[in-house]
Amino acid sequence: MAHVVIIEGVERGKSFRLDAERVAIGRDPECDIVLADQAVSRRHCELRREEGGWVVADLGSSNHTFVNDAPVDSARLKDGDRIGVGDCELMLAMDEAREEDLKTTIVKTFRLDGPDMPREAEAPLRRKLSFLASFARTAEAAETSAALLECCARELSVALGAQWGVALLWRDEAWKIAARAGARVKCAFSRTLLEMLRAQGESILCADVGADPALGGRASIVESKAQAVLAAPLASRGALLGALYFARREGQFAPEDVFLASIACNQAAVLLARQLAQEALEEDRRRLLDQIRERQAIVGSSAPMRAVLEFIARAAPADATVLVKGETGTGKDLVASAIHYSSARAGKPFVQINCAAIPEQLLESELFGHERGAFTGATALKKGKFEAADGGTVLLDEVGELSPACQAKVLRLIEERRFERVGGVEPIKVDVRIVAATNRDLRQAIESGKFREDLYWRLDVLHVELPPLRERPEDVRCLAEFFLGTLAAARGAAAALTPAALEALEAYHWPGNVRQLKNVIENAVIMAAAPLIDVKDLRLIDIGKGGRARDEEPWKPRSMAEVEKDHVVRVLKWARGNKKLAAETLGIERCTLYARLREYGLHKEAGGSKAGK
């Protein structure tokens, strides 16, 4: 009668008779073999009796089922095969004698200072166990994979008495040196021996390299003058991560050195797998941030902008709605675009809707579309923005300007992923991600009854507030230089900012934020008389601080006649003396314009162009 025996786990040594056609293994009390291990799924796998023996089949477990350390969906078993289930390991015993041997071996106790320990072996074993305990602590303290591999090469070289050691990673079907330890010699390693290790998945010891016909004449062996070589794999969950390779120029490695290296490598491989996975995630995150900066032109290295970029990197892979807050000109549309193009929806449409720019009576039709005949002028069916963005992302800019009717329909779309066109009755299903942006205080709008509270909470799943430019002055210089380079290149000209101009830009409070900075640089590039832009070329208007433009005089009370005269003169100057164009712009007859000019005493000075006469 076949049995399975737990050889690793909390009930180590327990045996189960396989006396049914199907034997379920898992954490569920209803299973035939119940394993009290949180890493085991409720119904993890089952053993099935088939013609010629037993088969193990995974039941969709979270942590997979392993046979002899290799993950399997289904596999035929033979006597002595090891079955990995969570943190437990079972062994198949096909007969009673085999089961008794396993149980006897497994449950045998062993004390370091007991009568089973030969006195002559006690000291060396104590030293090895002490090394393994110390090695585990040192390896666990390593913060990176490089530091861990360096620790492995260094510590094991000393423990094994090796002249040198090499830690290698298996990457892209090739061995790559990651760390070296020992004598300052060229640490050549035998790829032939490492290929044997990779094929067998076990540690390898070659006591006399020169006498081995497969290795003795190899250039790497001759060059390193190695006499004895020991190599141990770094493998986790059946995946080869790398290897440790040690050599001695004199003497030999003892057989117990192989066990010491293998145990140490097993400890290190678990840590290495975790660190490599963490480093891969960190590299993906850095690459995503670089892509966001490069593709979306989000410029800035200040702490507030680093926080925004970090938010984009974390929010993009998710599919939740995002609420972007910030003053006008802070770049809310750029953040929404970066979230879309860094997500799995990047290949689908990105549709921007400015809710404040569309008349209220047309907004619902723009968002949701309309059926033919839905209202006067609806002569054909029209698809709305949400329908056009199916599979992609919709940016609802100035979402606080949505009418109550549109708010209700947007709420339903978020909750049910469906809506009806204006004048329609059939629900239309769409798959869109919504990013909402606003410069208003929506909580205040809720209190005043202008915005639905339930819609607010649907939109505010993920939340980011963009800092105004005045709160990150360290970014002004890099933004100014970025805009200057882009705008000057578009005009095919070279331009630069003087140190004084840069200081003025950094000292300014930027009420219009990044948009205003871009406009200031564009104005300077176009209007500056020389390629070198100075303070006098910067149009910095002190809006919001009770100030004035640099080129304007202080305000003083004036009569309506003076204001009218000034306005007429400005319009005439703008029209370059063309009185017909000036009169049309002012909305008056040309004869009225002539009368005004005579009244102002300007009819002779404003002779203008012939076109205006």
Buried (B, 14 or more C-beta within 10 A) or exposed (E): EBBBBBBBBEEEBBBBEBEEEEBBBBBBEEBBBBBEBEBBBBBBBBBEBEEEEBBBBBBEBEBBBBBBBEBBEEBEBEEEBBBBBBBBBBBBBBEEEBBBEBBEEBEEEEEEEEEEBEEEEEEEEEEBEEBBEEBBEBBEEBEEBBBBBBBBBBBBBEBBBBBBBBBBBBEEEEBEBBBBBBBEBEBBBBBBBBEBBBEEEEBBBBBEBBEBEEBEEBEBBBEBBBBBBBBBBBBBBBEBBBBBBBBBBEEBBBEEBBEBBBBBBBBBBBBBBEBBEEEEEEEEEEEBBEBBBEEBBBBBEBEBBEEBBEBBBEBBEBEEBBBBBBBEBBBBBBBBBBBBBBBEBEEBBBBBBEBBEBEEEEBBBBBBBBBEEBEEEBEEBBEBBBBBBBEBBBBBBBBBBBBEEBBBBBBBBBEEEEBBBBBBEEEBEBEBBBBBBBBBEBEEBBEEEBBBEEBBEBBBBBEBBBBBBEEBBEBBBBBBBBBBBBBBEEEEEEBBBEEEBBEBBBEBBBBBBBBBBBBBBBBBBEEBEEEEBBBBBBBBBBBEEEEEEEEEEEEEEEEEEEEBBEEBBEBBEEBEBBBBBBBBEBEBEBEEBBEBBEEBEBBEEBEBEEEBE
